[in-house]
Amino acid sequence: MAPVLSKLVGKSPSLLSSILGKPIAVTGGGLALVLWLLSVHRTNQNRRAAAAERVQYVINEKNKRSAEKVAIDGTFIRRIAAILRIIIPGVFSPEAGFMVLVAAALVARSSCDIWMIQNSTSIESAIIGRNFPLFKSYVMQFIAAMPMISMVNNVLKLGLDELKLRFRTRLTRHLYDQYLKDFTYYKMNNLDNRISNPDQLLTTDVERFCSSITELYSNISKPILDIVIYVHRLAVTIGGQGPSIMVLYLFVSGVLLTHLRRPVSRMTVSEQQLEGEFRYVNSRLITNAEEVAFYRGNVREKATMLTAFTRLVRHLRRFLEFRFTMGFVDNIIAKYIATAVGFFVVSRPFFSTTHHLSSAGSSERLEQYYKSGRMLVKLAEAIGRLVLAGRELTRLAGFTLRVTELITVLQDLNNGRYQRTMVSNENGEGKTLSRVPLIPGAGQIINKDNIIHFEHVPLVTPNGDVLIEDMSFEVHSGMNVLVCGPNGCGKSSLFRVLGELWPVFGGTLTKPGPGKLFYIPQRPYMTLGSLRDQVIYPDTYDDMVRKGIHDSDLLTYLDLVKLTYIQERDGRWDAVADWMDVLSGGEKQRIAMARLFYHKPQFAILDECTSAVSVDVEGSMYQYCRQVGITLFTVSHRRSLWQHHEFYLHMDGRGNYEFKPIDLDTVEFGS
């Protein structure tokens, strides 16, 4: 074939160029076609995106904050160090032990690689030398070593998987300890506007962070170990200058690629934010499905969801294009140029007339070339992996920023600090203006049994909207209070301040301590679990036993609210069902009242919680509360409830209120 080709080349050089030119022309034409198709696709995508962007939405203004800088710098080191102290609590922790196990497995893996190189070279040398006994010996050694090599590989994989799982467990437990401490979960979603999707951060971002840091531990430590080993081996064989050139190339290429990859961290943060937005708009439809269905708003909701999805897809496509470009550069710098440098390095001693290999025989030179070449290939691969690990490092910086933001917000909220866009007091149209600065938490809360006392406490929403500038009244145990007024006057706001969900902006609030004030909303919450769990929530069965309460007592509470048929129908207290769907609205309200009887607090807030209950059952429940000494704050529009209260608190919605006893001259209103 070669002589024929040489004749063709000799006779007609233009013929060879025409033969080689056709594939190049076809390839060039194909690339041009692909680029044109991508351009057309991009144009269509932009048109669809522009159409989708006609639907505008803002998620609580939470993502309008200026993006924080994301880079591999001292700030990133401090952030990652703070998280590492959480996921690796000590030198003798299981996580540290698994890191040592992974390190030992990596050392064993590198030793296995070196042995494989030497064994393979010896097998090939025996084949070329036609030495069958030696060939057979080396092959048997290889077969005998296979179980050990396989064990090392799987121990390494197990160690990395277990390390990732333990990191995720540590970090998740730490975050949930902070997130579910007191009312932090409520404050994050209702008071603070720095994080719009804590569910995304607590689940997906934590998992990706732990996966990224575990993979980075392996992808950095193994190449560094390989570089040290192969540099030492090659320095003995071909001299120290060659490996030094490879390490210098590692440094230069690493600096260059790290500089080029800087946008990856920022784009990773944006990706997670857009993923969270897309999940949020989907969860809103699930939460408000009934209201949307009544409005027949499916088309409008579809437009909103597609807008969120289009934003996400557009960003992901930009990210893909950037990764495509960086992948092209990475392959050239970290693989192909590194290989070319490796060929240059390994060839120098063989071309040199002063090196000791110049006097060696051809078989020895061949064996040394194969051994050195393979070690150099492994060294180039290690350098390439270390250079490419920078790509994972920049993604880790993005996940680290997201997790650090969550930890910072949780710490602030647990220390009583929150950030929120406040209502401006400059124009004040339709709003009550405060004559004093509004400082969240400036008021004082005193815990004292059998009394609720508001002393010059302003009723202010978390964003600074003043509902009542100065509120003062006192309620002792046994003084049932009916709270009334138009919608938006501040009834629910009063109870949120009383329940310490909202901060006190001034004055002094005296109230019973935690557990002695109970709140029942119009739509009671049904937990996941058994029928017993619905009555004793938030207690557990062990808590109920410690209180000395038995199932027979729970049955008494159900009888008071006329719900014994539910226990009889299901046959046992341990029956598990989706109680939010199984129970009707009135049954859920009566379960909530049975829950109140179980806990027996000093004060209870009933917020329209008997609206779906008949008047006679409602009356018997109020009478039982008076018998057991539960003082009630009731929000209701039913005139029949006035007889169960001694005082009323009326808010007019314009910043005024009155707290007076109910007597014969009081004008009762309601339905």
C-alpha positions in Angstrom: 0.0 0.0 0.0 2.8 2.4 0.9 4.6 2.0 -2.5 1.4 2.6 -4.4 0.8 5.7 -2.4 4.3 6.9 -3.0 3.9 6.4 -6.7 0.7 8.4 -6.6 2.3 11.1 -4.7 5.3 11.2 -7.0 3.1 11.2 -10.2 0.5 13.7 -9.0 0.9 15.7 -5.8 -2.3 17.5 -6.7 -4.2 14.2 -6.7 -3.3 13.6 -3.0 -4.2 17.1 -2.0 -7.6 16.6 -3.7 -8.2 13.3 -1.9 -7.3 14.8 1.5 -9.1 18.0 0.7 -12.6 16.4 0.3 -12.9 15.2 3.9 -11.7 18.6 5.1 -14.2 20.4 2.9 -17.0 18.1 4.0 -16.0 18.6 7.7 -15.9 22.3 7.3 -19.2 22.4 5.5 -20.8 20.2 8.2 -19.5 22.6 11.0 -20.8 25.6 9.1 -24.2 23.9 8.8 -24.2 23.0 12.6 -23.3 26.6 13.4 -26.1 27.9 11.2 -28.6 25.6 12.8 -27.5 26.7 16.2 -27.9 30.3 15.2 -31.5 29.7 13.9 -32.3 27.8 17.1 -31.0 30.6 19.2 -33.1 33.1 17.3 -36.2 31.1 17.8 -35.4 30.6 21.5 -35.0 34.3 22.0 -38.4 35.0 20.3 -40.1 32.4 22.6 -38.3 33.8 25.6 -39.4 37.4 24.7 -43.0 36.1 24.4 -42.8 34.3 27.7 -41.2 37.3 29.4 -44.5 39.2 28.9 -45.6 37.5 32.1 -43.7 39.3 34.8 -43.5 38.2 38.4 -41.3 38.9 41.5 -40.9 36.4 44.2 -41.0 38.5 47.4 -38.2 40.8 46.1 -35.9 38.3 47.6 -33.7 37.7 44.5 -33.3 41.4 43.7 -30.3 41.7 46.0 -27.0 42.4 44.4 -25.2 39.2 43.6 -22.4 38.5 46.0 -19.0 37.9 44.5 -18.1 34.3 44.0 -14.5 33.5 43.4 -11.7 31.2 44.6 -10.2 33.6 47.2 -9.7 34.2 50.9 -13.5 34.6 51.4 -14.1 31.2 49.8 -11.5 29.6 52.1 -13.1 31.1 55.2 -16.5 29.9 54.1 -15.5 26.4 53.3 -13.5 26.2 56.5 -16.5 27.2 58.5 -18.6 24.5 56.9 -15.8 21.9 57.3 -15.9 22.5 61.0 -19.6 21.5 60.9 -19.3 18.3 58.8 -16.0 17.2 60.4 -16.5 18.0 64.1 -13.2 16.5 65.4 -10.1 14.6 64.6 -11.6 11.4 66.1 -15.0 11.8 64.4 -16.2 9.1 62.0 -15.9 11.5 59.2 -12.2 12.1 59.9 -11.8 8.3 60.0 -13.4 7.8 56.6 -11.2 10.5 55.2 -8.2 8.6 56.5 -9.6 5.4 54.9 -10.1 7.2 51.6 -6.5 8.5 51.8 -5.2 5.0 52.5 -7.2 3.6 49.6 -5.8 6.3 47.3 -2.2 5.4 48.3 -3.0 1.7 47.7 -4.6 2.6 44.4 -1.5 4.5 43.3 0.7 1.6 44.4 -1.4 -0.8 42.4 -1.1 1.5 39.3 2.7 1.5 39.6 2.8 -2.3 40.0 0.5 -2.7 37.0 2.8 -0.6 34.9 5.8 -2.6 35.9 4.0 -5.9 35.5 2.5 -5.0 32.1 6.0 -3.8 30.8 7.5 -7.1 32.0 4.8 -9.1 30.2 5.4 -7.2 27.0 9.2 -7.6 27.3 8.7 -11.3 27.8 6.6 -11.5 24.7 9.0 -9.6 22.6 11.9 -11.7 24.0 9.9 -14.9 23.3 10.4 -16.0 26.9 7.4 -18.1 27.7 8.2 -19.2 31.3 8.8 -15.5 32.2 5.6 -14.5 30.4 3.6 -17.2 32.2 5.1 -16.1 35.6 4.1 -12.5 35.1 0.6 -13.4 33.9 0.1 -15.6 37.0 1.2 -12.7 39.2 -1.3 -10.4 37.5 -4.1 -13.0 38.0 -3.2 -13.4 41.7 -3.2 -9.6 42.2 -6.6 -9.0 40.6 -8.7 -9.7 43.7 -6.6 -7.3 45.8 -6.7 -4.6 43.1 -10.5 -5.0 42.8 -10.8 -4.8 46.6 -8.8 -1.6 46.7 -11.0 0.0 44.0 -14.2 -0.9 45.8 -13.0 0.2 49.2 -12.2 3.6 47.7 -15.6 3.8 46.1 -17.3 2.7 49.4 -15.2 5.2 51.4 -16.2 8.1 49.1 -19.9 7.2 49.1 -20.0 6.8 52.9 -18.0 10.1 53.3 -20.5 11.9 51.1 -23.4 10.5 53.1 -21.9 11.4 56.4 -21.1 14.9 55.3 -24.7 15.3 54.2 -26.1 13.9 57.4 -23.9 16.2 59.6 -24.8 19.3 57.6 -28.5 18.5 57.2 -28.9 17.8 61.0 -27.0 21.0 61.8 -29.2 23.1 59.5 -32.4 21.5 60.7 -31.4 22.1 64.3 -31.2 25.8 63.5 -34.1 25.9 61.0 -36.6 24.2 63.4 -35.4 26.1 66.5 -38.3 27.9 68.0 -40.0 30.0 65.2 -37.0 30.3 62.9 -38.7 28.4 60.1 -41.6 30.9 60.3 -39.4 33.9 60.5 -37.4 32.8 57.4 -40.5 32.6 55.3 -42.4 35.5 56.7 -40.1 38.0 58.3 -36.8 37.8 56.5 -36.6 38.3 52.7 -33.0 37.2 52.0 -33.9 33.6 51.1 -36.9 32.7 48.9 -36.5 29.0 48.7 -35.2 27.4 51.9 -36.5 24.0 50.7 -34.2 24.1 47.7 -31.2 25.0 49.9 -32.0 22.4 52.6 -32.3 19.5 50.1 -30.8 19.9 46.7 -28.1 22.5 47.4 -26.8 20.6 50.5 -26.7 17.3 48.6 -24.8 18.9 45.7 -22.4 20.7 48.0 -21.6 17.4 49.8 -21.2 15.5 46.5 -18.9 18.3 45.1 -16.6 18.5 48.2 -16.3 14.7 48.4 -15.4 14.4 44.7 -13.0 17.3 45.0 -11.3 15.6 47.9 -10.7 12.5 45.7 -9.9 14.5 42.5 -7.3 16.6 44.2 -5.6 14.2 46.6 -5.2 11.4 44.1 -3.6 13.5 41.4 -1.3 15.2 43.9 -0.2 11.8 45.2 0.3 10.5 41.7 2.4 13.6 40.8 4.7 13.1 43.8 5.1 9.4 43.1 5.7 9.6 39.3 7.9 12.7 39.6 10.1 10.7 42.0 10.2 7.6 39.8 10.8 9.5 36.6 13.5 11.6 38.2 15.4 8.4 39.0 14.9 7.0 35.4 15.2 10.0 33.1 16.4 12.8 35.3 14.8 15.6 37.3 14.5 18.1 34.5 11.7 16.4 32.6 9.3 16.1 35.6 10.2 19.7 36.6 9.0 20.8 33.1 5.7 18.9 33.6 5.1 20.5 37.1 5.9 23.9 35.7 3.3 23.3 32.9 0.8 22.3 35.6 1.3 25.6 37.4 1.0 27.8 34.3 -2.0 25.9 32.9 -3.7 25.8 36.2 -3.5 29.6 36.7 -4.7 30.2 33.2 -7.7 27.8 33.4 -8.7 29.1 36.9 -8.8 32.6 35.5 -10.9 31.5 32.5 -13.4 29.5 34.7 -14.3 32.4 37.0 -17.8 32.8 35.7 -18.7 29.2 36.6 -19.2 30.0 40.3 -21.6 32.9 39.5 -23.5 30.9 36.9 -23.8 28.0 39.4 -25.4 30.3 42.0 -27.8 31.7 39.4 -28.7 28.2 38.3 -29.7 27.1 41.8 -31.7 30.3 42.3 -33.6 29.8 39.1 -34.2 26.1 39.9 -35.7 27.3 43.2 -37.9 29.9 41.5 -39.2 27.2 39.1 -40.0 24.9 42.0 -41.6 27.7 44.0 -44.1 28.6 41.2 -45.0 24.9 40.9 -45.6 24.6 44.7 -47.8 27.7 44.7 -50.2 26.1 42.3 -50.4 23.0 44.5 -51.0 25.1 47.6 -53.6 27.3 45.9 -55.1 24.7 43.5 -58.7 25.2 44.7 -58.6 29.0 44.4 -57.0 28.8 40.9 -59.6 26.3 39.8 -62.5 28.5 40.9 -61.0 31.4 38.9 -60.2 29.1 36.0 -56.8 30.5 36.1 -55.0 27.5 34.5 -53.9 29.5 31.4 -52.5 32.3 33.5 -50.7 29.9 35.8 -49.3 28.0 32.8 -47.9 31.3 31.5 -46.2 32.0 34.8 -44.7 28.6 35.0 -43.4 28.7 31.5 -41.9 32.1 32.2 -40.0 30.6 35.1 -39.0 27.6 33.1 -37.9 29.7 30.1 -35.6 31.8 32.4 -34.1 28.6 33.7 -33.7 27.0 30.3 -32.1 30.2 28.9 -29.6 30.3 31.7 -28.9 26.6 31.4 -28.3 27.0 27.7 -25.8 29.8 28.3 -24.1 27.6 30.9 -23.9 24.7 28.5 -22.4 26.9 25.8 -19.8 28.3 28.3 -19.0 24.7 29.4 -18.7 23.7 25.7 -16.1 26.4 25.2 -14.3 25.7 28.4 -14.3 22.0 27.6 -12.7 22.7 24.3 -10.0 24.8 26.0 -9.6 22.3 28.8 -9.0 19.4 26.5 -6.4 21.2 24.5 -4.5 22.6 27.5 -5.0 19.8 30.1 -4.8 16.8 27.8 -3.3 17.3 24.3 -0.7 19.9 25.0 0.2 18.1 28.2 0.6 14.9 26.2 2.8 16.8 23.7 4.9 18.1 26.5 5.1 14.6 27.9 6.4 13.2 24.6 9.1 15.9 24.6 10.1 15.2 28.1 10.3 11.4 27.7 12.2 11.6 24.4 15.1 13.8 25.7 17.1 11.1 27.5 16.7 8.7 24.5 18.0 11.3 22.0 20.8 12.5 24.3 24.2 11.0 23.7 25.4 11.7 27.2 22.5 9.9 29.1 23.3 6.4 30.5 20.4 5.0 28.3 22.5 5.8 25.1 24.8 2.9 26.0 22.1 0.4 26.9 20.8 -2.3 24.5 17.8 -1.9 22.4 15.7 -4.3 24.5 16.6 -2.4 27.7 15.9 1.0 26.0 12.5 -0.4 24.8 11.6 -1.6 28.3 12.6 1.7 29.9 10.8 3.7 27.2 7.6 1.7 27.8 7.9 2.1 31.6 8.8 5.7 31.5 6.3 6.5 28.8 3.5 4.9 30.8 4.5 6.7 34.0 4.7 9.9 32.0 1.2 9.3 30.6 0.0 8.7 34.2 1.8 11.9 35.3 0.1 13.8 32.4 -3.3 12.3 33.4 -2.7 13.3 37.0 -1.8 16.8 36.0 -4.8 17.0 33.7 -7.1 15.8 36.5 -5.7 18.3 38.9 -6.1 21.1 36.3 -9.7 20.0 35.6 -10.4 19.8 39.3 -10.4 23.6 39.2 -13.6 23.4 37.3 -15.2 21.5 40.2 -13.6 23.9 42.6 -15.4 26.9 41.0 -18.7 25.0 41.1 -18.0 24.2 44.8 -17.5 27.9 45.4 -21.1 28.5 44.1 -22.6 25.8 46.3 -20.5 27.1 49.3 -21.9 30.6 48.9 -25.5 29.2 48.9 -25.0 27.1 52.0 -23.1 29.9 53.7 -26.0 32.3 53.0 -28.4 29.8 54.6 -26.2 29.3 57.7 -25.8 33.1 58.1 -29.5 33.8 57.8 -30.3 31.0 60.3 -27.8 32.4 62.8 -29.2 36.0 62.4 -32.8 34.8 62.9 -31.9 32.8 66.0 -30.2 35.9 67.4 -33.3 38.0 66.8 -32.0 39.8 63.6 -33.8 39.9 60.3 -33.6 41.9 57.1 -36.8 43.0 55.3 -37.9 45.8 53.0 -39.6 48.3 55.3 -42.6 50.5 54.4 -41.6 54.1 53.9 -43.2 56.6 56.3 -42.7 59.6 54.1 -46.0 59.8 52.3 -48.0 57.5 54.6 -51.2 57.5 52.5 -53.7 55.2 54.1 -51.3 54.1 56.8 -50.7 55.2 60.4 -47.4 56.8 60.8 -45.1 56.3 63.8 -43.7 59.3 65.5 -40.8 57.2 66.9 -38.3 55.1 65.0 -39.4 51.5 64.5 -36.8 49.0 65.8 -37.7 45.3 65.7 -37.2 43.8 69.1 -37.1 47.1 70.9 -40.0 46.1 73.1 -39.7 43.9 76.2 -41.4 40.6 76.8 -41.9 39.3 80.4 -43.2 35.8 81.1 -45.7 35.7 83.9 -48.5 33.2 84.6 -52.3 33.9 84.4 -52.0 37.4 82.8 -51.7 39.0 79.4 -50.8 42.7 79.6 -50.0 45.0 76.6 -48.4 48.2 78.0 -47.8 50.9 75.3 -47.1 48.2 72.7 -47.3 49.4 69.0 -49.0 46.9 66.7 -46.6 46.9 63.7 -46.2 44.5 60.8 -42.7 43.2 60.1 -42.3 45.5 57.1 -43.0 48.6 59.3 -46.7 49.2 58.6 -48.2 50.6 61.8 -51.7 49.3 62.5 -52.1 50.7 66.1 -49.5 53.1 67.4 -50.0 52.4 71.2 -52.0 49.6 72.6 -52.6 49.0 76.3 -54.9 46.5 78.0 -54.8 43.8 80.6 -56.5 40.4 80.8 -56.3 38.0 83.8 -57.2 34.3 83.8 -61.0 33.8 83.7 -61.6 37.0 81.6 -62.7 35.7 78.1 -62.2 38.4 75.4 -64.0 38.6 72.1 -61.8 40.3 69.5 -63.7 41.9 66.6 -63.2 44.4 63.8 -63.1 44.6 60.0 -60.7 42.6 57.9 -57.2 44.0 57.9 -57.7 45.9 61.2 -54.9 43.9 63.0 -56.7 40.9 64.7 -54.3 38.3 63.4 -51.4 40.7 63.8 -52.2 41.0 67.5 -52.1 37.2 67.9 -48.8 37.0 66.0 -47.2 39.5 68.4 -48.7 37.6 71.3 -47.4 34.3 70.0 -43.9 35.9 69.5 -44.0 35.2 65.8 -43.6 38.9 65.1 -41.2 41.2 67.0 -42.3 43.7 69.6 -41.4 47.2 68.4 -41.8 48.9 71.7 -43.5 48.9 75.1 -43.8 45.9 77.4 -45.7 42.7 76.8 -46.4 40.4 79.8 -47.7 37.0 79.0 -47.4 33.3 80.1 -44.4 31.3 79.1 -44.1 28.9 76.2 -46.7 26.1 76.2 -49.2 28.0 78.2 -50.7 29.9 75.3 -52.4 27.9 72.5 -53.5 29.0 69.1 -56.2 27.4 66.9 -56.7 28.8 63.4 -59.7 28.5 61.2 -58.0 25.8 59.1 -56.3 23.6 61.7 -53.2 21.7 60.9 -53.3 17.9 60.7 -49.9 16.2 61.1 -48.7 13.0 59.5 -49.4 10.1 61.7 -52.1 8.3 63.6 -55.5 9.5 65.0 -53.9 9.7 68.4 -51.2 12.0 66.9 -53.9 14.4 65.7 -55.3 14.9 69.2 -52.0 15.2 71.1 -50.0 17.2 68.5 -47.3 18.4 68.9 -46.7 15.9 71.7 -45.5 12.4 71.0 -46.9 9.2 72.5 -44.0 9.2 75.0 -44.9 12.8 76.0 -48.5 11.7 76.6 -47.4 8.8 78.8 -45.2 11.1 80.8 -48.1 13.4 81.4 -50.1 10.5 82.8 -52.8 10.7 80.1 -54.3 7.6 78.6 -56.3 6.7 75.5 -59.4 6.7 77.6 -58.8 10.4 78.4 -58.5 11.1 74.7 -61.8 9.4 74.0 -63.4 11.7 76.6 -62.0 14.7 74.7 -63.5 13.3 71.4 -66.8 12.8 73.2 -66.8 16.5 74.3 -66.5 17.5 70.6 -68.9 14.8 69.4 -66.2 12.9 67.4 -66.2 9.5 69.1 -67.5 7.9 65.9 -64.2 8.5 64.2 -62.3 6.4 66.7 -65.1 3.7 66.5 -65.0 3.8 62.7 -61.3 3.3 62.5 -61.3 0.9 65.4 -58.0 1.9 67.0 -56.0 5.0 68.0 -53.0 3.9 65.9 -54.9 4.1 62.6 -52.9 6.1 60.1 -54.5 8.1 57.3 -54.2 11.3 55.3 -56.2 13.2 57.9 -56.2 16.5 55.9 -58.3 14.7 53.2 -60.2 12.1 55.4 -61.7 14.7 57.8 -64.2 17.4 56.8 -63.7 21.0 57.7 -65.9 20.8 60.7 -64.3 17.6 61.9 -60.8 19.1 61.7 -62.0 22.1 63.7 -63.4 19.8 66.4 -60.2 17.8 66.4 -58.4 21.0 67.1 -60.7 21.7 70.0 -60.0 18.2 71.4 -56.3 19.1 71.0 -56.9 22.2 73.1 -58.6 20.1 75.9 -55.6 17.7 75.9 -53.0 20.5 76.4 -55.1 22.6 78.9 -53.2 25.9 78.5 -53.8 29.0 80.6 -54.9 31.0 77.5 -56.2 30.0 74.1 -56.6 32.0 70.9 -59.5 30.8 68.8 -59.3 32.4 65.4 -62.6 31.6 63.7 -61.9 28.0 64.6 -65.6 27.0 65.1 -67.0 28.5 61.9 -67.9 25.1 60.6 -69.2 23.7 63.9 -72.9 23.7 64.9 -74.0 26.3 67.5 -74.9 23.7 70.1 -71.6 21.8 69.9 -69.8 25.2 69.9 -71.5 26.2 73.1 -70.7 22.9 74.9 -67.0 23.3 74.0 -66.9 26.9 75.3 -68.5 25.8 78.5 -65.9 23.0 79.0 -63.1 25.6 78.5 -64.6 27.7 81.3 -64.9 24.6 83.6 -61.2 23.6 83.2 -59.9 27.2 83.5 -58.9 27.9 79.9 -59.2 31.7 79.2 -60.2 32.5 75.6 -59.3 35.1 73.1 -61.9 34.6 70.4 -62.1 36.0 66.9 -65.6 35.3 65.5 -68.5 37.0 63.7 -71.1 34.8 65.5 -73.4 36.7 67.8 -74.1 33.6 69.8 -70.5 33.7 71.2 -70.9 37.0 73.0 -72.5 35.2 76.0 -69.3 33.2 76.6 -67.1 36.4 77.0 -66.7 39.1 79.6 -64.8 41.7 77.6 -64.4 42.7 73.9 -61.5 44.3 72.0 -62.7 46.2 68.9 -60.3 47.6 66.3 -61.7 49.9 63.6 -58.9 49.5 61.0 -57.9 53.1 61.2 -55.5 52.9 64.1 -58.0 53.1 66.9 -59.2 50.4 69.3 -61.4 50.0 72.4 -61.2 47.4 75.2 -64.3 47.3 77.3 -66.4 44.9 79.4 -69.5 43.4 77.9 -72.6 44.6 79.8 -76.3 45.1 79.2 -75.6 48.3 77.3 -73.1 46.7 74.9 -74.4 46.5 71.3 -73.7 43.0 70.1 -73.1 42.6 66.4 -72.4 39.6 64.1 -74.5 37.0 62.4 
